[in-house]
């Protein structure tokens, strides 16, 4: 048993969760900070229409993330449990099949995106004024997404083997380079939003190179041989059935983003696009520590579930719930106290800043308990229960958010307020349902642990 496997199986749970989570939190915060800086550069250097184009492009980026997470999360779940079961041949087959899937799906996605870019952007809510900015941005982002998808997906496998520091550096390389390159291409070369896209794609390529060098080094157990790349029907079924919940969540989010974009277009226009784009960037930054804890939790739960150590699984979940709730409460307080200062980073019009501050406070209302939702979905993925994971993935975005987004603007005046209220309502209901399901699962694992003893 190597040192990282021993840490997952016998190490102090609180210390192990902290050790796995902190690099993920740092990496995600830096990545989120880059997104904020990127938004500031685009908002100040290319104008509000260019900033609105980011909101239109967001569903496309979510599709890219969806494919990467489907392969990465599915493969990392199977990989973690294979390591826990000491089945190293299966683990390498998982890695090889994941790499192959990334190449095939990445090329397919980029080809479709570039061929149908105009109708896709119209479908995603681009106005006549925003369309040229969105096209400039997305056409470049699609090309870079081939490298980004491989890096994101492999990052999940790196975390699954317990090397959270290397996973962190995968994110840091891209985020730091992007922050450096943005002003050079946007202002130095005067390329506006297209310069931002080029900077992002170059940074993603460097992240890809970092992953390749890591895989060739001696700090990883992932050393698939030629025969491990041969498609294995059983392994692929496991990867995609488990990863499908992540894919469904992101795709659902993409379709909901389309619906949201059209609602913003109808009820608010270009200003509403800019407000939501700014609010979303702030929200992602405030919530990143939660996602870092969830990423640290995944290999701990997956490995110990595979090793049938249910008491360690339950203890890990409890610590993760405490950590995510503490971070969520702190983040929400910060957002509630300084909304104008935060939104003013992106928006210059005083009236728009005042309106956006109110929007941010509305969206944050039920965020203090959102950790339950994040942990619950992650747990079901990590233990390989695809159906509950899929249900929880679809719960907030499809089952709740989409219907509320259609209904509330028709019941509330002004209708745009109904759009904003949709966010806290869907968060509150989905968190309650997730909490009930997670409690039942933890009770079941506690019962299984007693039977093993």
Secondary structure, 3 states (H helix, E strand, C coil): CCHHHHHHHHCCHHHHHHHHHHHHHHHHHHHHHHHHHHHHHHHHHHCHHHHHHHHHHHHHHHHHHHHHHHHHHHHHHHHHHHHHCCCHHHHHHHHHHHHHHHHHHHHHHHHHHHHCHHHHHHHCCCCHHHHHHHHHHHHHHHHHHHHHHHHHHHHHHHHHCCCHHHHHHHHHHHHHHHHHHHHHHHHHCCCHHHHHHHHHHHHHHHHHHHHHHHHHCCCCCCCCCHHHHCCCHHHHHHHHHHHHHHHHHHHHHHHHHHHHHHHHHHHCCHHHHHHHHHHHHHHHHHHHHHHHHHHHHHHHHHHHHHCCCHHHHHHHHHHHHHHHHHHHHHHHHHHHHCHHHHHCCCCCCHHHHHHHHHHHHHHCCCHHHHHHHHHHHHHHHHCCCHHHHHHHHHHHHHHHHHHHHHHHHHHCCCHHHHHHHHHHHHHHHHHHHHHHHHHHHHHHHHHHHHHHC
